Amino acid sequence: MSSIGNRKSIHVVLLEETHIAFKMMCIRDKLTMQEFLEGCISRFLDGEENITSIAKEISQGKQDKTIKRITASEADAVYRAISGG
């Protein structure tokens, strides 16, 4: 994805503990939350299997009404997939 061009903002509401854990993981890896999200979204748009499979699993869970929000282990899986770990 190009770094040239206009930027759009998104607004999300996270549970406080999710926000804290997310921020701590980003700090640990010397990333801003924005850098991490931009990387995730770019990989998702590029169709990378490691991230699209997580999205499909979450979507299926919503359809099955088996999950109400992303669990900590799913958040960790997203992080590992993006960080290559």
N, C-alpha and C positions, 0 to 999 in steps of 0.2 A: 504494500500500500504506500502511496505517496505521502510524504510529510509536508508537501506543499499544498496550500489551498485553505479554504475556510474550515473552521472547526464548528462543531455543533455540540452542545452540552446535553447530557442526559442526567436525569435525577432518579435516584433509587433510594428506597428506604430499607435499611437492614436492621435486624435485631442488634441491640447494642453489643452483645457478646460476639456476634458474627463480625461486626465492624472492627472491634478491638482485635480479634484474632487475625482478621484479614490484614489490617494495618501492621500488626506485629510481624506477620510473615513477609510482607513486602519490605519492611524495614530490614529484616534479617538478610534479605537478598539484595539490599540496596536498590530497591525499585520504589517508585511512587505507585500509589494505587492506580492512577491514571495510566502509567506505563504498562502495568500488568493487564488492566482491562483492555487497553488498545491492542496488546499482544494477543490476548485471548480472542477478541473479536476478529482481528485480522486472520488468525488461524482458522477460526470458525468459517469465515467468508471464503477462505481458500479451500475449504472442504477437507481439512486435515482430519483423518479418521479418529485420532485419539481424542479430539474435542467434539466432533460431530456425534460420536457414539455416546458420549456423556449426555449431550443435548437430547438425543433420541431416547435414552433411558429415562431422563427426567420427564420428557413429554409423555412417554408411555405411562409412567407413574401417575401423572396428572390425569390422563384419560381413564386409568383404572381407579382413580381416586384413592390410591394407596399411599400417596405422599402429600403432605400439605406444604412442605418447604424442603429446601435442600438440607440434607443432613451433614454433619461435620465430616463424615467419611467421604461423602460425595464432593464436598468442597475441597478436601484434601486431594481427591482424585483429579479434580480439575487443575489444582495447583501443580501436582506432580506431572500431569500431562503437558502443561504449558512450559514448566521449568525444565522438562527433559529428564526429570528424576524419577 
